[in-house]
Amino acid sequence: MHRFVAAERALRRSTPHALLDVVRAVLREQYGAEGVELYMADYGVSVLQPVSVLPHTLEPMPVHGSPAGRAFGSQRPFREDGRDGKARLHLPVSVRGDRLGVLTVTLPDGDAVRRWEGELADIAEVLGHEVVVAERDTDLFLQARRKDRLTLAAEMQWHLLPGRSCSRPEFEIGAQLEPAYAIFGDNFDWSTSGDRLTLYVTNGMGEGIEASLLTSLAINALRNARRADIPIADQAALADQAVYAHYRGRCYLSVLMLEFDLATGRARVVDAGSPQLLRLRGGSVEHVTFDAQLPLGMFEETDYVAQEFQAEPGDRLVFVSDGVHAVASPKGEAYGDSALSRAIHSTRLLPAAEVPRAILRELTGHRGKRVPDDDALVVCLDWHGRPAGA
């Protein structure tokens, strides 16, 4: 255990840009590691990008079909035995369910893997927390996530997001946006407390910088109201006023807002626009509808009313923007509820964090081209309910 304590102290004392050098040094000294590499999942979650000082000396690894990708997907250590007798241990680097990447450690033999796997997995978790903190002070890890250049609009949108996944005993949530390197106005946001989960799924109008500016204004207005502990209907009203005051009705934003009671699964909902909700319960998928209200910023001083919704343990809730629901095939056929239902059924065994990407891959096949014309957003929420006695 003293080895783990030494490693943890070294990581916590490291300067942000030197984290990888520090973890390499401490794993070599304490565990006899012969090689240590850190890979970050790219924005499209298609490859694992090596973290290194430019120029990179290692090739990216595919998320699907590589040993490191298996550890990333399963969120469990994966052992790879080499012909030279050495063993590589691929360890997920995650923070509270948010999947960041993979730490690959080369050890002298399989005995070392069996002896140290548990402690090395804990060190990978500590490293994840330190990477998140380090990103406030260095661009190294954000640069490593990019296999292509982000547009300015996409840069703004990714910095608005809370993460791509989150896990608590009561729920698991995952989300993904496309085109990852050129998104416009679609967005998601969530926040949890001891007794509450608040989730926003937004669909902003427009393109490029203008769409990102609109979404940024609306999301920050919603957060400002939420952090003042204002009820969800009033959060919508205050954000509506902020958007209207700036744009005077020229631009507006659709949003589906939900506030869950973690103890009961009961939610208060404000449906102010186009994001869609489908629910998988007991093997069947159904479209859940609410009373439609006006998008944020369309008119001055709109009043919003919260509706009731009940989530049951075992429910899977899938939220999509119109860039998913309404996207057309080459023949002009909309994706729609039936195709979404099939996609939700086909991904029912995947964890929530992997569902959005899997559905977006199926959507690419329907669309008939790789790059979409509009933003496509998928959010998956698996509701477990509060464990007995918690």
N, C-alpha and C positions, 0 to 999 in steps of 0.2 A: 504493500500500500504506500510505502514511503516513496516509491518510484512515481506513482500517480500524483502524489502531493507535490513532488518536485516539478513534474511536468506542468501541473495546474498553476503553480506559482510562477513558473517561467513565462507561461502564456499571458497571465494577468499582468505581469510587469513589462511585457514586451511593448515596444513602440509599434504603432499601427502598421506601418509599412514593412516591418521586420517579422511579422507573425510567422510566415512560412519558414524563414531562416531559423527562428527560435524553435519551432516544432520539429524541424529536421534535426537540429543539434541535440535537443533533449531526448528525442526518441532513439537517436544513435547512442547517446551516452547511457540512458537508463534501460533500454530494451534491446540494444544490439541491432537496431534497424540498419539495413544496408542501403535503403533507398526510401525516400518519402516524397510523395507528390500530392498536390491538392488540385482538384478539378471543380470548377463552378458550373452549374447548369446555366446554359445561355437563356436569353429572354424567350426564345421560342420553345424551350425545353426539348430540343432535338439533339443537342450534343453537350458533352461535358468539356468545358474549356480549361486548359492548363493554366494555373496561376504561375507567372514567371515574370522576370524583368524583360522588357522588350529588347530585342525581338524574341518571340517564343521559340523554344527549342523542341517542344513536344507537340505532337499532333492531337487535335481534339478526338474524343472518343464518342461514338454514337450512344445515345441514351438507350436505344433498343438494340440488343444483340451484342453488347460488350460486357465483360465481367464487372467493370465499374458500374455500368448501367443496371446490372442486376441488383447490385447493392442499393443503388439510388431508387429503383422501382419498388423493391421489397422493403426498403428501410431496415434491412438487416445486414450484418457483416457477411461478406461472400469471400470464400477462400479460393485462390487459384494456385495450383501447384505447377511449378516450372520444370522443364526437363533437366535443369541444372541442380535440382534438389531443393532449390530455394522456394519459398512460399510467399505469395502476395496476398495481403489481406485488404480488401476494399471495404471501407467503413463509411456509412452515411453521415453526412455533416448536416444537421438539422437543428432548428430552434423551435420548440413547442409545435412541432408538426410542419413547420415551414421548411421545405426541402431546398437546401442551398447547394449541395454538391457532394463530393466523395473525397475522402482521404485514403490514399493508397500507400500501404507500408509494406516494404519488402523485408522479410525476415529470413534468417539462415536456414530454417527447416520447419517442418510441420509441428514439431514439439514446441517450438517457440510460439507458434500461433495458438496452440491449445493452452499454453501457459499464460499468455498475455492478452488473449482476445478481449476479455471483459474489460480490462483496464484501458486497452487501446480504444475500444468503443466509447468509453467514458471520456477519454481525451478528445476524441473527434467531436463529441457533444460540446465540451468546453470550448474547443476551437470554433465551433459554429457561433456560440454566444460572443466570442471575442471578435469574430469577423463582422458581425452585425454592429458592434460598438465601434470597430475600427473604421467602418464605412463613413462615419461622421468626419473623419480626419484624413482619409486617404482615398484616392480614386482607384487604387490597385485592383481591388476585388470587383468593382463595378466595371472597370475596363476588361477584366478577364471574362466577364459574362457575355461579351459582345463578339459574335462571329461575323457580324456586319455592322456598319455604322447606323446608329439610330438617327431618325429625323429629329429635328428640334421639338416638334409636337409630341413625338413618342417619348423623348427624354422627359418632357414635362409630365406626361401621363404616368410613366412608370414611377416617378418620384412621389406621385400622389397616393400610390397604392400601399395598403398595409402589409402586403406579402402575397404569396400565391397560395398558401395553405395554412391551416391552423387546426390544432387538435386539442380538445378538452374531453373530460369524461362524458359530458352531456352531448357533444356533437363533434363532427369532423367537417371541415369545409375546404374546398379547393376551387381555384378559379384560373382562367387563362384568357388572354386577349390575342386576337389576330387582326391585321398583320403585326406581329410582335415588334418589328423594327420601324413601322410606319403607321401606328394607330393614331386616330383623330380624337374622338370625343367620348367613346364608351369608357365606362369606369366601374369599379366596385370598391366598396369600403365596408369595413366591419370593426366593431369594438366590443370587448367583453368586460364584464365586471363579475363580482361574486354571484350575482343573481340575474344577470341580463346579457343577452346578445343582441346587438343592433346591427342590421345589415342593410346597405343601400346598393341597388343595382341601377346604374344610370346609362342613358342613351342620349348623348348630346348631339345637337344638330350642327351641320356645317362640316368643314374640312380643315385640315392643317392647323396652323397656329390659332386661328379664330375658334375652332372647336375646342382646343385644349384650354384656351383662356376662359371660355364659357364654363367648361367642366370644372376647372380649378376654382372659379368664383363660387359655383354652386356647392361643391364638395366642402370647401372651407366654411361657407355659410352654414351648412348642415352640421359640420363638426363644432363650430362655434356655439350653435344652439344646443347641440347634444351635450357638450361639456359644461353648459350652464344648467344641466339637468332639467331641460324643458321638455314637456311631453311631445311625442312624435308628430302629432298633427300640427302643433305649433312650430316644431322644427321646419316642417314643410312650408308653413306660412312665412316664417322669417327668411328662409332661403328664397322663396318666391319674391318677396319684397326686394331682397338684395339684387337678384338677377334683373327684375323689372326696372329698378332704379338705375341700373347701368345701361341696359339695352332698350328700355322703353317698348318692349314687346317685339322688337325686331328679331331677337334670338331667344330661345327657350330650351328647356332641358326636361326630358322625360325621366322619371325615377320611380322605382318600386321600393318602398321603405318598409322594413319589418323590425319589430322589437319583440324578442322572445323572452318569456319568463323561463329561466333555466330549470326551475323546480317543477313546473307544470306543463311546459310546452305550449302554453297559450301565448298567442302573439297578437299584437296590434299592428295593423297594416294600413299604409297609405299608398294607393295606386294612382300615381300622377303621370301616366303616359304609357309607353309601349313595351317595356320589358315583360316577357311572358314567364309564367310559372307552370311547370308540369310536376306531378307528384307520382312517384312509384310507391305503391302500398299494396301489400299482399299479392304481388305478382302482376298487378294491372297498373297501367299508366293512364292518368287523367289530367286534363287541362284544368287548372284552378283559376277561376276568374273572380275579380273583385269589381265593385262599383268604380267605374273610370272617373277620375277627376282631372282637372286641367294641369298640363305640364307647368313646371316652375318657370315663372317669368313671362307667361303669355299675356296675362292681364294684371292690372294693379289690384293689390289687396284681395287676393283670392283666399277664401276660407277652405280649410281642408278638414275632413272628418275621418277618424281612424275606424277601421272595421276589425272584426274579430276573426281569428284563424287558429285552429288547433293542430299542432304537430303531435304525432303519436310515435312512440319508440319503434324503430324499424323503418320509418319514413325516409325516403330519399327525395329531396326537393331539388329540381334542376331549373335554373333561371337562365333565360337566353335573351339577347337583344334582337332587334329586327334584322340585323346583319346575319343572324342564324335562321330565324323563323321564316323570313320572307325571301331569302336568297333563292335565285332562280337557277335552274339547270340550263344547259345549252338549248333545250327545247322549250324553255320558258315556264317550266313547272316549279312552283314554289316548294321549298323544303317542307314547311308546315308541320302540323301535329303528328300525322301518321309516320313520317320519316323520323321525327324526333322520338316518337314512342319506340320505334324499332331500335334507334341508337341507344336509348336509355335501357332497353331490355338487354341489348347485346353487351353493355358495359356494366351490368348489374353486379358482377362479381369483383369488379375493380374497386380499390379504395377511392374515397371521394377526391383525393388529391390528383388521381390519374384520370378521372372521368372527363373533365373538360377537354384535355388534350385529345383523348380518344374520340370524343364526339366531334371535335373540330377536324380530325383526320377524315372521319366519315363525311363531313360536310364538304371537304375538299373534293372528294370523289363525286358528290352530287353536283357541285359547282362546275366541275370540268376544267378548272384551271387552278393553279397553285395560289396565285395572289388574288385575294378578294377585292371587290370594288368598294366595299363598305366594311367598317369595323364589325368584328364578330366576337361576342363575349358569351362565355358559358361559366356559370357558377354552380357548384354542386354542394349541397348541404345534407349530410347524413345525420338524422336526429336519433340519438340513443336514449335520451331522457336521463334524469339524475339517478345515479345508482342508489339502491336501497341503503339507507343508513348514512348516506353522505351528508 
